[in-house]
Amino acid sequence: MTRTILSLAIVAILAGCSTLPRDGPSGASIDAGATTAQTQGSYALVPLTYEVTERMKAVPPQFFGSLVAASSEQPADVIGIGDTLAVSIYDPSGALFGGALGGSSANRTQSTLTGGSQALPGVTVDRSGSVAVPFAGQVRVDGLTAPQAAAAIRRALAGKVANPQVLVGIADNASNTVNVFGEVRQPGRAPLGVNSDRILDVIAAAGGSARETDDLTISIQRGGRTYTAPMTAVTTEYSENVRLQRGDVVNVQYKPRRFSTFGALNAVTQVDMPAGPMTLTGAMSRVGGLNTNTANARRVMIFRFERPEVAEALGITQPATPKGVPVVYELNFNEAANVFAATNMQIMPEDVIYVPLAGAAEARKFFEFVQSVTRVVYDVSVTSAINVD
């Protein structure tokens, strides 16, 4: 039985290089999977220097998605069903509203000389798109601006009074609204106005968001289509701050930007990124830097799906995937000059920072494994000898 256990232990030791648990892939396996001049690999392996980071920064920034196609020219000051109007009518002759001055002959004479006016109580546009106006009947105002509605009421009063003057205002704008949901303080309906019909206007009317601008994505739903862009684009690009139209649904989505760390760092975790840009040195400091006992400081790596235009600027010929060009940036942190590269290298959301184990650490793990197997063999051998005695 002892011989059998010893045989199994020897097999396990010989297979140790492939069966030992690792803190991620080894440096050799990363090299084996990279594209070379002779073979097509799964990713491009790019040495990271200060010059490389400068070439990357020279490529204009790009955001994914745009709201420009959603910009509407539909006016935001037209009257719609459900709106409440404030209507005032002035009758120069005093024939219509002169009675409001009193019933005496003197009052009626004064009314004839000075005319009369009437401010109607708030009138609501009914389902037919009309409002009821005294002496004018039902007047259709749906789709008209306030001055156009005043002209329509004035025409309806023709023949009943000479040269009436009509003023119309929108007291409650129920139809010219959009729905705002998601990461805003006051979700619900937000009104549109002549000077408040852009997307930032309605988000402000909804109380804004408590989240960082960098972590927000804006989408507009209209007519079965959805338009999406980062909030940072909306706040920095004038063309992205588009005009909305009635019935739009605006969704402010919280999509936190995160990067991950693996391998011989002092923390293996997923980290929320702060507002603004973050460099490689800033990212490493957030997880306590390299593990000085195990890290291979010559191979600090960033796994990323790179933008094709950045890959082209770096001369990378690796084929792109739907998510981007798979690239592994490799920095030798033992070189003092490369510290400047690390402070100039911007970390992007979904990046993976990985540091493989140093060769000495790999060897130490292997010998610890051998020692543990040897200890098991020794214990079994002693037990077997005792049982035989």
SEZA-292611 format. One record per residue (C-alpha): residue number from 1; residue in one letter; x, y, z. Coordinates in nm, 2 decimals, decimal comma, padded with zeros to 4 digits. Example, Ala and Ser with C-alpha at 12.3 -4.5 7.8 and 13.67 -1.06 7.14 Angstrom:
# residues 2
nr/rest/u/v/w
1/a/01,23/-00,45/00,78
2/s/01,37/-00,11/00,71
***
This chain:
# residues 389
nr/rest/u/v/w
1/m/00,00/00,00/00,00
2/t/00,29/00,23/00,08
3/r/00,45/00,17/-00,26
4/t/00,11/00,26/-00,42
5/i/00,09/00,59/-00,23
6/l/00,45/00,67/-00,32
7/s/00,38/00,61/-00,68
8/l/00,08/00,83/-00,68
9/a/00,28/01,10/-00,50
10/i/00,56/01,09/-00,76
11/v/00,30/01,12/-01,04
12/a/00,15/01,42/-00,87
13/i/00,48/01,59/-00,82
14/l/00,58/01,53/-01,19
15/a/00,25/01,68/-01,29
16/g/00,28/01,97/-01,05
17/c/00,36/02,23/-01,31
18/s/00,02/02,18/-01,47
19/t/-00,19/02,11/-01,16
20/l/-00,05/02,36/-00,92
21/p/-00,32/02,63/-00,85
22/r/-00,20/02,97/-00,97
23/d/-00,31/03,33/-00,91
24/g/-00,39/03,36/-01,28
25/p/-00,19/03,27/-01,59
26/s/00,19/03,25/-01,58
27/g/00,40/03,49/-01,78
28/a/00,49/03,21/-02,01
29/s/00,13/03,12/-02,09
30/i/00,06/03,49/-02,17
31/d/00,35/03,50/-02,41
32/a/00,22/03,17/-02,57
33/g/-00,12/03,32/-02,64
34/a/00,00/03,64/-02,80
35/t/00,02/03,72/-03,17
36/t/00,37/03,71/-03,31
37/a/00,52/03,77/-03,65
38/q/00,50/03,39/-03,71
39/t/00,16/03,30/-03,55
40/q/-00,18/03,46/-03,50
41/g/-00,27/03,46/-03,13
42/s/-00,57/03,56/-02,93
43/y/-00,44/03,91/-02,85
44/a/-00,16/04,16/-02,92
45/l/00,11/04,20/-02,65
46/v/00,23/04,56/-02,65
47/p/00,53/04,69/-02,44
48/l/00,40/05,00/-02,26
49/t/00,63/05,30/-02,27
50/y/00,58/05,67/-02,22
51/e/00,59/05,72/-02,60
52/v/00,31/05,46/-02,65
53/t/00,09/05,63/-02,39
54/e/00,14/05,97/-02,57
55/r/00,04/05,81/-02,90
56/m/-00,27/05,67/-02,74
57/k/-00,36/06,01/-02,59
58/a/-00,32/06,17/-02,93
59/v/-00,62/05,98/-03,06
60/p/-00,93/06,20/-03,01
61/p/-01,16/06,06/-02,74
62/q/-01,47/05,89/-02,85
63/f/-01,79/05,80/-02,67
64/f/-02,02/05,52/-02,77
65/g/-02,37/05,62/-02,88
66/s/-02,52/05,96/-02,97
67/l/-02,84/06,15/-02,92
68/v/-02,80/06,38/-03,22
69/a/-03,04/06,18/-03,43
70/a/-03,31/06,23/-03,16
71/s/-03,31/06,61/-03,18
72/s/-03,66/06,73/-03,25
73/e/-03,78/07,05/-03,42
74/q/-04,13/07,00/-03,30
75/p/-04,24/07,32/-03,11
76/a/-04,27/07,29/-02,74
77/d/-04,52/07,57/-02,70
78/v/-04,82/07,43/-02,88
79/i/-05,15/07,36/-02,71
80/g/-05,26/07,00/-02,66
81/i/-05,53/06,79/-02,50
82/g/-05,55/06,84/-02,13
83/d/-05,38/07,18/-02,12
84/t/-05,54/07,45/-01,92
85/l/-05,57/07,79/-02,08
86/a/-05,60/08,14/-01,94
87/v/-05,82/08,34/-02,18
88/s/-05,89/08,71/-02,16
89/i/-06,13/08,89/-02,39
90/y/-06,16/09,26/-02,43
91/d/-06,47/09,40/-02,60
92/p/-06,42/09,76/-02,71
93/s/-06,80/09,81/-02,75
94/g/-06,89/09,68/-02,41
95/a/-07,17/09,49/-02,57
96/l/-07,06/09,15/-02,44
97/f/-06,93/09,22/-02,09
98/g/-07,07/09,56/-02,01
99/g/-07,33/09,40/-01,78
100/a/-07,05/09,32/-01,54
101/l/-07,03/09,70/-01,45
102/g/-07,38/09,71/-01,31
103/g/-07,74/09,74/-01,43
104/s/-07,79/10,12/-01,42
105/s/-07,82/10,32/-01,74
106/a/-07,52/10,53/-01,64
107/n/-07,31/10,23/-01,60
108/r/-07,41/10,08/-01,93
109/t/-07,34/10,41/-02,10
110/q/-06,99/10,42/-01,93
111/s/-06,93/10,06/-02,05
112/t/-07,02/10,16/-02,40
113/l/-06,76/10,44/-02,39
114/t/-06,48/10,24/-02,23
115/g/-06,55/09,88/-02,34
116/g/-06,55/09,57/-02,12
117/s/-06,32/09,28/-02,05
118/q/-06,36/08,93/-01,92
119/a/-06,09/08,69/-01,78
120/l/-06,23/08,34/-01,81
121/p/-06,17/08,09/-01,54
122/g/-05,91/07,83/-01,65
123/v/-06,05/07,64/-01,94
124/t/-05,92/07,29/-02,02
125/v/-05,87/07,16/-02,37
126/d/-06,11/06,86/-02,40
127/r/-06,06/06,53/-02,59
128/s/-06,18/06,69/-02,91
129/g/-05,90/06,95/-02,88
130/s/-06,14/07,23/-02,82
131/v/-06,23/07,48/-02,55
132/a/-06,57/07,64/-02,46
133/v/-06,56/08,02/-02,49
134/p/-06,87/08,23/-02,40
135/f/-07,04/08,37/-02,71
136/a/-06,80/08,18/-02,93
137/g/-06,89/07,82/-02,86
138/q/-06,65/07,54/-02,90
139/v/-06,32/07,66/-03,05
140/r/-06,06/07,41/-03,16
141/v/-05,71/07,49/-03,03
142/d/-05,52/07,16/-03,03
143/g/-05,19/07,20/-03,21
144/l/-05,20/07,58/-03,20
145/t/-04,96/07,81/-03,03
146/a/-05,11/08,06/-02,77
147/p/-05,12/08,35/-03,03
148/q/-05,28/08,12/-03,29
149/a/-05,54/08,01/-03,03
150/a/-05,62/08,37/-02,95
151/a/-05,67/08,44/-03,33
152/a/-05,91/08,14/-03,35
153/i/-06,12/08,26/-03,06
154/r/-06,13/08,61/-03,21
155/r/-06,25/08,47/-03,54
156/a/-06,52/08,27/-03,35
157/l/-06,64/08,60/-03,19
158/a/-06,67/08,77/-03,53
159/g/-07,02/08,90/-03,60
160/k/-07,10/08,90/-03,22
161/v/-06,87/09,19/-03,13
162/a/-06,68/09,44/-03,33
163/n/-06,30/09,41/-03,32
164/p/-06,26/09,20/-03,00
165/q/-05,91/09,16/-02,85
166/v/-05,82/08,82/-02,72
167/l/-05,52/08,70/-02,51
168/v/-05,44/08,34/-02,45
169/g/-05,18/08,19/-02,21
170/i/-05,10/07,83/-02,12
171/a/-05,17/07,81/-01,74
172/d/-05,10/07,44/-01,71
173/n/-04,89/07,27/-01,98
174/a/-05,00/06,90/-01,93
175/s/-04,95/06,79/-02,29
176/n/-04,60/06,93/-02,36
177/t/-04,43/06,70/-02,11
178/v/-04,18/06,41/-02,11
179/n/-04,13/06,13/-01,87
180/v/-03,80/06,11/-01,68
181/f/-03,71/05,80/-01,50
182/g/-03,40/05,63/-01,34
183/e/-03,13/05,80/-01,15
184/v/-03,29/06,14/-01,08
185/r/-03,41/06,28/-00,76
186/q/-03,77/06,35/-00,87
187/p/-03,87/06,10/-01,14
188/g/-04,20/06,16/-01,33
189/r/-04,33/06,42/-01,57
190/a/-04,12/06,72/-01,66
191/p/-04,26/07,01/-01,86
192/l/-04,12/07,14/-02,19
193/g/-04,11/07,51/-02,27
194/v/-03,98/07,74/-02,53
195/n/-03,66/07,78/-02,34
196/s/-03,66/07,46/-02,15
197/d/-03,70/07,18/-02,41
198/r/-03,35/07,04/-02,41
199/i/-03,25/06,72/-02,23
200/l/-03,04/06,89/-01,96
201/d/-03,34/07,12/-01,89
202/v/-03,57/06,83/-01,81
203/i/-03,31/06,64/-01,61
204/a/-03,26/06,96/-01,40
205/a/-03,64/06,99/-01,36
206/a/-03,64/06,64/-01,23
207/g/-03,39/06,74/-00,96
208/g/-03,08/06,62/-01,13
209/s/-02,89/06,30/-01,02
210/a/-02,69/06,22/-00,71
211/r/-02,46/06,00/-00,91
212/e/-02,13/06,10/-01,07
213/t/-02,17/06,23/-01,43
214/d/-01,91/05,98/-01,55
215/d/-02,13/05,69/-01,44
216/l/-02,45/05,79/-01,61
217/t/-02,59/05,70/-01,95
218/i/-02,89/05,89/-02,10
219/s/-03,14/05,72/-02,33
220/i/-03,44/05,87/-02,51
221/q/-03,72/05,64/-02,62
222/r/-03,95/05,77/-02,90
223/g/-04,16/05,60/-03,16
224/g/-04,02/05,25/-03,10
225/r/-03,66/05,37/-03,12
226/t/-03,40/05,43/-02,85
227/y/-03,11/05,67/-02,86
228/t/-02,83/05,65/-02,61
229/a/-02,52/05,84/-02,51
230/p/-02,30/05,89/-02,20
231/m/-02,40/06,18/-01,97
232/t/-02,04/06,32/-02,01
233/a/-02,11/06,36/-02,38
234/v/-02,44/06,54/-02,31
235/t/-02,27/06,79/-02,08
236/t/-01,97/06,85/-02,30
237/e/-02,09/06,83/-02,65
238/y/-02,35/07,10/-02,74
239/s/-02,50/06,88/-03,02
240/e/-02,57/06,60/-02,78
241/n/-02,79/06,83/-02,56
242/v/-03,08/06,77/-02,80
243/r/-03,43/06,92/-02,81
244/l/-03,70/06,69/-02,69
245/q/-04,06/06,65/-02,79
246/r/-04,38/06,57/-02,61
247/g/-04,42/06,21/-02,52
248/d/-04,05/06,13/-02,50
249/v/-03,93/05,89/-02,23
250/v/-03,59/05,99/-02,08
251/n/-03,41/05,72/-01,88
252/v/-03,11/05,82/-01,67
253/q/-02,92/05,49/-01,62
254/y/-02,65/05,43/-01,36
255/k/-02,36/05,23/-01,51
256/p/-02,07/05,24/-01,27
257/r/-01,72/05,24/-01,43
258/r/-01,51/04,97/-01,28
259/f/-01,18/04,80/-01,33
260/s/-01,06/04,46/-01,19
261/t/-00,73/04,35/-01,04
262/f/-00,59/04,00/-01,03
263/g/-00,27/03,82/-00,96
264/a/00,02/03,94/-00,74
265/l/-00,14/04,26/-00,62
266/n/-00,22/04,34/-00,26
267/a/-00,59/04,31/-00,34
268/v/-00,78/04,10/-00,59
269/t/-01,10/04,30/-00,63
270/q/-01,33/04,51/-00,85
271/v/-01,28/04,88/-00,80
272/d/-01,53/05,17/-00,86
273/m/-01,36/05,44/-01,06
274/p/-01,37/05,80/-00,93
275/a/-01,49/06,10/-01,13
276/g/-01,25/06,20/-01,40
277/p/-00,96/06,02/-01,55
278/m/-00,76/05,75/-01,36
279/t/-00,40/05,65/-01,43
280/l/-00,24/05,31/-01,39
281/t/-00,05/05,44/-01,08
282/g/-00,37/05,57/-00,93
283/a/-00,54/05,23/-00,99
284/m/-00,26/05,03/-00,84
285/s/-00,24/05,26/-00,53
286/r/-00,61/05,19/-00,47
287/v/-00,54/04,82/-00,42
288/g/-00,22/04,86/-00,22
289/g/00,02/04,82/-00,51
290/l/00,23/04,51/-00,59
291/n/00,27/04,23/-00,35
292/t/00,65/04,26/-00,29
293/n/00,68/03,89/-00,19
294/t/00,53/03,74/-00,50
295/a/00,49/03,99/-00,78
296/n/00,68/03,99/-01,10
297/a/00,73/04,37/-01,13
298/r/00,87/04,33/-01,48
299/r/00,53/04,23/-01,61
300/v/00,25/04,46/-01,49
301/m/-00,02/04,40/-01,75
302/i/-00,34/04,56/-01,86
303/f/-00,59/04,35/-02,05
304/r/-00,82/04,56/-02,26
305/f/-01,06/04,56/-02,56
306/e/-00,90/04,86/-02,73
307/r/-01,07/05,10/-02,97
308/p/-00,98/05,01/-03,33
309/e/-00,86/05,37/-03,40
310/v/-00,62/05,35/-03,10
311/a/-00,49/05,01/-03,21
312/e/-00,43/05,15/-03,56
313/a/-00,24/05,44/-03,42
314/l/-00,01/05,19/-03,23
315/g/00,04/04,98/-03,54
316/i/-00,15/04,68/-03,40
317/t/-00,27/04,44/-03,66
318/q/-00,47/04,21/-03,43
319/p/-00,82/04,15/-03,58
320/a/-01,10/04,33/-03,39
321/t/-01,38/04,16/-03,21
322/p/-01,73/04,30/-03,16
323/k/-01,60/04,45/-02,83
324/g/-01,28/04,59/-02,97
325/v/-00,92/04,48/-03,04
326/p/-00,79/04,25/-02,77
327/v/-00,47/04,40/-02,64
328/v/-00,24/04,32/-02,34
329/y/-00,03/04,62/-02,24
330/e/00,29/04,51/-02,05
331/l/00,49/04,75/-01,83
332/n/00,83/04,68/-01,67
333/f/00,79/04,84/-01,34
334/n/01,15/04,78/-01,25
335/e/01,25/05,04/-01,50
336/a/01,24/05,39/-01,34
337/a/01,15/05,56/-01,67
338/n/00,84/05,35/-01,70
339/v/00,70/05,50/-01,38
340/f/00,63/05,81/-01,60
341/a/00,45/05,58/-01,85
342/a/00,24/05,44/-01,56
343/t/00,14/05,80/-01,46
344/n/00,04/05,87/-01,82
345/m/-00,15/05,55/-01,89
346/q/-00,52/05,60/-01,85
347/i/-00,73/05,31/-01,71
348/m/-01,06/05,25/-01,89
349/p/-01,38/05,09/-01,75
350/e/-01,36/04,71/-01,77
351/d/-00,98/04,70/-01,78
352/v/-00,81/04,41/-01,60
353/i/-00,49/04,48/-01,43
354/y/-00,29/04,17/-01,38
355/v/00,05/04,09/-01,24
356/p/00,19/03,73/-01,26
357/l/00,39/03,56/-00,99
358/a/00,76/03,60/-01,00
359/g/00,96/03,29/-01,09
360/a/01,08/03,25/-00,73
361/a/00,73/03,26/-00,60
362/e/00,62/03,00/-00,85
363/a/00,91/02,78/-00,74
364/r/00,83/02,83/-00,37
365/k/00,47/02,72/-00,44
366/f/00,59/02,42/-00,62
367/f/00,82/02,31/-00,33
368/e/00,55/02,38/-00,08
369/f/00,33/02,14/-00,28
370/v/00,61/01,88/-00,29
371/q/00,66/01,92/00,08
372/s/00,29/01,87/00,15
373/v/00,28/01,55/-00,06
374/t/00,60/01,42/00,11
375/r/00,44/01,49/00,45
376/v/00,14/01,28/00,35
377/v/00,36/00,99/00,23
378/y/00,56/01,00/00,55
379/d/00,25/00,99/00,77
380/v/00,10/00,70/00,57
381/s/00,43/00,51/00,58
382/v/00,46/00,55/00,96
383/t/00,10/00,44/01,01
384/s/00,15/00,14/00,78
385/a/00,47/00,04/00,98
386/i/00,28/00,07/01,31
387/n/00,00/-00,14/01,18
388/v/00,24/-00,41/01,07
389/d/00,41/-00,42/01,41
***
